[in-house]
Amino acid sequence: MAKRRPIGLKDIAAELNLSVTTVSRAMAGYSDVSEATRQRVMEAAAAHGYVPNRMGRMLVSGRSNFIGMVLPLRSGEVIDAFMGEFMVGLSENLTRRQLDLFLAAVPPDHSDMDTLRHMVDGLSADAVVINRITRDDPRVRFLIERKVPFVAHGRVLDHDLQFPWIDTSGEDAFRDLAHLLADLGHTQFAVLGPDLPYTYAHFRRLGLEQGLADRGLALDPNASVEVDVANREAVVAAVARLLDLDPRPTAIVCLTDRLAFAAMEAARQRGLVIPRDLSVTGFDDVPTAAYAGPALTTFSQRIREVTASIAEMLEMAITAGNDAVPPRLIAPTFIPRGSHGPAPDPLARRAASPERRHQPGRKTP
């Protein structure tokens, strides 16, 4: 029995009495094809189980329908929880728009810029997503100069640089967090952030300092630590140094959930009880945050909403250009859980000190 030939564009065009070009453009979503015609084409394609040939579609439309993303790998690490959520959300939202995400991994000994340049020069993507933006990110300037459609998850400090970005207002979030903790009696703060010049870290730390100033407080320079996020042992050691400060911090504000988990681990190693002896907060609301011991107080970046917006912005950048895509700043959602509480009184703090940790401290209501 002869094998049945797969249906093609010519077959659908003949059945509907349309040109092959019209059928192809209808499937690609071109605006010069009416919605009624596009619907007829899509229904006929579905009825016959037609699967479009990507190479043929590229030749007709000049587009690959691929969205590229450079994924740096630090210290041999494959992926972290937040980036995993980001990629899943972005991929799902791009698929709904008939776009596909492909990743270009950057090993620790390679350059992000070289990988991005290769992606752009190879014309393998219709647009690019970049994230973990630094204060003066060379990737942003490169993509602007090359007129490549792109969206950045994050922003640079140069407000005059116009490009499509979406970000979460960490500055406002940490200002409000400082108010909350100060109103709970905390006066000794520490902050733990990444050792790379990410813009998100700048704004979150700035918001914390502003919020403390609003309450007549200031952050001790010795209580602000930057560390390699991927090196858990280094993070735990950094937190241990913070806990050795005199006076010891009663609240450690971590710029990511990942850092907060390490801070909680270091505190437990000291025999401290969270939040009775120490409040710890994070940012990102990764899935494991709700199951930490205790559950982590944090901020949600509303990542599914953000990735849906990125997919929409990318489509707009491809069809209308980067200048047509306004930046977006969204408010995070505060997720109060069990890792923060009132500041311990002096007696409780003495009871929780290393030399007296065997003595029970007063329980915080």
N, C-alpha and C positions, 0 to 999 in steps of 0.2 A: 504493500500500500504506500503510495507516494506521500511524503511528508508535506503537510499543509504549509504554504508560503505565508510568512507573517504579513499582516496588513500594513500598508505604508501610507504616506501622505497622498500619493496619487490615487489610491483606492478611495480614501475619504473624500478627496476633492471631486472625483468622478461621481460618487454617490450623491453628493450634495450639489453637484453642478456648480462648483466653485473652482477657482484657479488654485494651483498648489501653493503659490505665494500667499494667497489670502488665508488658506488653511494654516500655513506655517505661522503667519503673523497673528492669527487668532489665538493659536496655542501659546505664543510667546507673550500675549497680553498687550499687543500694540494698540494704542488709542485710536488709530485710523480704521480699525475694524469695529463695527457696531457690536453692542452687547448681544443683540439677538443672533447675529451671525456667529459670534464667539460661542454662545450657548449651544447652537446647533452643532458646531464643530466638536465641542467638548463632549456632548451627548453621543455623537456618532463614534468618537474615539473610544469612549468608555464602553459602548455597546460591543465594539469589535476587539476590545482589549489591547488597543494600540499603545505601545510604549515608545515615546519619542527618542530618536537617536541623538545623543548629545552632540556628537561631532557635526552632524548635519544642521542642528539648531544653531551651533556656533557660526557655521558658514553663512547661514541666512541672516541671522540677527547681529553678528559681530560680537556676541556676548557669550561668556562661558557659564553664567549663572552660578559661579563660584564666588564665595566670600572668603578671603584669606585672613588668617590670624597667626601672628608670630608668637610662639610659646617658649620663652626662655626657661631653661632647666638649670636651677641653681644646685650646686653640690650633688649632682646626679639625681636629684629629686624629680619624680615624674610629675606630680600634680598635688595641690593641696585642696582642702575641702571647699573653700570659697571658689577657687578657679574651676573646680569640677562642676559646682552648681551653675556658675556663669556659662560654661561651655554647653551644658545640657539645655539650659534655658534659651541661649542664643540659637543653638541648632534647631530646637523645636520651633521657634518663632520664624527662623529663616525658611524652614521647610514649608510652613504655611504660605509663604510668599514665593514658592517654587525656586528657592535659592538653597544652595548647599554650602556648609562650612567646611573648609579644609585647613588643617593646622600645619605650620612649618616649625618644627621643634628646633631649638637652638641649644646645643650642648654647652656645658660650662666654659669650654675653651674656644667658643666661637662668638662672633659679634652679632648682636641683634640687628644692627644696621646693615651688615653684609647680607643677612638672611632676608631682610625686608627689601633691600635693593634688588636681590636676585628675584624675588617674587614679583616686584613691579616691572623689572626689565623683561621678565619672561612672559608678561601679559597673561599670566595664568589665572588672574582673579579680576572680577569686575570692580571690586571694592575691597577695602581692607579695614579690619578692626584692630585697634591697638589699645592696650590697657596698662595699668600700673604706670601711669604717666609721671615723669619726673618734672622738677620745677622748670627746667628749660630743656624740654625733650627734643633731641635732634630728629627723632622720627616724625614729629609733627611738622617741623620746618621742611624736612625732605618731601613729605607727602603734599604739602602746600605748594612747594616749588615745582613739583612734577605734575601738579593738577590731577592727582589721583583721588577718585571718590573714596572717602574714608570717614569713620566715626571713631572718636576717642572716648574710652570710658575713663574720664578724668580730664583735668585741665592743666595748663601751665600757669605760671605766675604772671606772665606778660599779658595784661588785659587787652592790649592793642592787637594781639595776634588773633585774627578771626578764623575760626574753623569749626566744624561740627563736633560738639562734645556733649556728653551727658555725665552728670556727677551728682553725688549725694552730699548734702550740706553738712559735712562733719563739723564745721566751725560752729554752727548753731546748735548742733546736737551736744557737743562737748561743753559749750557755754551753759546750756541748761543742766547738764550733768553736774558741772561744778557747783551750780546753785543748789541742786538737790542734795549733794553730799555735804556741802557746807551747812545747809540748813539742818542736816542730821547731826551736826556737831563736829564734823571733821575739820581739822585745821592743818594736819600734816599729810601732804599729798606726795605721791610719786607718779611718774609717767614713764611708760615703757613703750618704745617705738622701734621701727626698723632702722638699720644703719645705712640704707640707701635713700637718696633725696626725693622720695615720692612726694608728690604734691598733696596727696590726701593726708600724709603725716603732718605736713606743715599746717594745714588748715585745722586739723583736729587739735593739735597742740596749741595753736593760736587761740582757738575757742576755749580751751581749758584755762589758759592763762587769763583771758578776758573775763571768764566767769569767776575765777578766784579774785581778780581785782575788784569785781563788782561787790564782793563780800569782804573787802579789805584784807585779802590774803595774797600771798605770793608763793610761787613755786621755787623751792631751793634748787639751784643749778646742780647740786650733787644728787638730787633726787630725780633728775631727768636722764634716762639712759637709752642709748641706741645700740641695737644688737643685731647680729645676723639671725633673721627669723628662722631660717632653715636649720640652724644649729641649736637643737633643743638643749643640749648640755650647756652651751654658752648662755642661753636665755635663763636657764635655771640658776646658773652661777651669778648672773647679773642681778636677778631678783634677790638672791641671798645677800649680795652686797647692799642692796637697798634696805633689806631687813636689819642689817647691821648698823644703819644710821642711828644717830642719837640726836634728837628723838626719832623713834622709829615711825615710819609712815603708818597711818591708820587706814589709808585708802590708796590702792594702786590702780591707776587708770591706764588700761592697756589700749593701744590704738587698733588692735585686731583681736579677734577671739582666740586665734592661735597663740598669741602672746599671753593672753589671760589664762589659758589652760596651763601653760608653763608656770605662770606666777602662782596659781593655786597649788600646783604640785610642790613648788619650792616652799610655800607657806606650810603645807602639810608636813614636809620634811622637818620643819622647825617646831612642829607640835602646835602650830597656830590653828585655831578653829575659825573657819569662814562662815558667816560674817561677824561672829562675836568679837574676834580679835583683829580682824582685817577685812575690809571690803575690797572686792576685786571686780572690775567691770571690763567689758570688751566692746567690740564693734564688728558686725557682719551678720550675726545670728546664723552661723553655720548649723547644719542639722544636729550635730552633737552637743551644741550649747544647751539645749533643753535637758540633756541627760547627764551633764557634768555633776560632780558632787561637791557642793550643791549646784543646782541649775544656775547657769551664768546669766547675770544681768547684762544686757547688751543692746545694740541697736540693729534693727533689720534694714538692709539696703533695698528691700523690696525687689529682689533680684529678678523675679519673673516679669515684673512690670518694667524694670530697667531694660532687660533684654528684648522685650516686645518693642520698646521705644527705639532701641538700637536698630532692630530689623527694619522698622518703619523709616528711620532716618537714613539707613543705608540705601534703601530703595529710592528715596527721594534724592540722595546724592548722586546715584547712578543716572537717574532720568533727568534731573534738573541742575545738577552741579552742586558743589560744596557750599557755594554762597547762598543757595536757596534753603539751606538747612540751619535753622536757628539753634543755638545751644540750649540745653535744658538743665536746670538745677532742681532736684527734688528733695523733699524733706524725708529723713529716715524715720522709722517708727521705733519709739522706745519700748523695750521689752523688759519690764522689771521682773526679776526672778529672785532667787535666794542667795545670791553672792554679795549683796550689799545690805547695809543696815546702819543703825546709829553708831557713832564713834564710841569706842570703849572708854570708860572712865579711867582715871590714872591708876586706880587700884587694880582694875582688870588688866591694864596694860602691863603693870609690874608682874602680875601673876602669869601673864603669857610670855614673859621674857625668857630667854634661853636658860638662865640659871635657876628660874623658878617655875619652869613649865610643868613640873609635876603637880603643882598646886592648881586646884580648880579655879577658873575665873568666873566672874558674874555672868550669867546668861543674859543676852540682850533680848528684850521682848520683841 
